[in-house]
Amino acid sequence: MTNSRGRKIGADERSGVLRPQNLTRFSAQWLEPATDLRDVVDTYWAVQWKLDPGETVTQRIIDHPALTMSIEEGDVPAPFMMTAIRTKAWSREISGAGSVFAIRLRPAGIAVITDFQPSLLAPETEITLEVDTRAHRVLREIGARSSVDDRVLQADNLIREFLAERPLTRSQRLANSAVDALVASPRVRTGREVAAELAVSERTLQRALRETVGHGPNEIARRIRLQEVVRRLSQPDTTIAGVAFDLNYVDQAHLTNEFRSVSGVTPGQYLAELSRARTELVRPLG
């Protein structure tokens, strides 16, 4: 699986994958949307796997605070899915063979491509024609293409068509800018501070994010920050205290409580898990 706009997802970047060494088991790549669509699509991504008979890999992720539409094939729950922002890390048992092509939307993107209300979405929703006509058309027509290259081009064309029908609003653009600001600086700070940076009221910022992604700035910031915690803890010679200081936590206990509330383990337990995992033989995808 290669694409001229694609690159491998590295174990040293902010992907939220709690066992980044698993990325070596899959052909996992980010795929850039067309430049004129970057207010709608954050990224496309694709993975492919083929495990030995009876083998299972548990993939655990603290996901990016975004809504994601996916086309899934093989040993998967359903062919077309929408995933929303989860309050906890999520897990999937991966087995057999399969692939996923996904569209990770910007905050503004959900209203362009679908008729969903983000605040009402379940963590995972199967997309059928009855559930959402627009979303189903996008996934069906992209899924009809066989190669990743063709799927990227088809996705660009469809989303460009939908964007012409539903141009972005000022509030949607504000939500995009808020997430950009939080991604650029994933340290602990208040919604009021982010609003001041964007020269709007905190209430205006909260409304823009809740309308587009279903959560306020504090929850969005926490997800991005914890992805950065995972990235840093996954690197050699990283200390919990150092991560807490760099990301502006009150103290190490503050970081520990926040990380445990989402991942289910303390940072110390997580570091021990990573240490054990590094001793295991990791076999690349055959």
Buried (B, 14 or more C-beta within 10 A) or exposed (E): BEBEBBEBBEBEBBBBBBBBBBBEBBBBBBBBBBEEBEBBBBBBBBBBBBBEEEEEBEBBBBBBBBBBBBBBEBBBEEBBBBBBBBEEBBEEEBBBEBBBBBBBBBBBBBBBBBEBEBEEBEEBBEBEEEBBEBBBBBBBBBBEBEEBBEBBBBBBBBBBEBBEEBEBBEBBBBBBBBBBBBBEBBEBBEBEBBBBBBEBEBEBBBBBBBBBBBBBBEBBBBBBBBBBBBBBBBEEEBEBEEBBEBBEBEEBEBBBEBBBEBBBBBBBBBBEBBEEBEEEEEEEEE
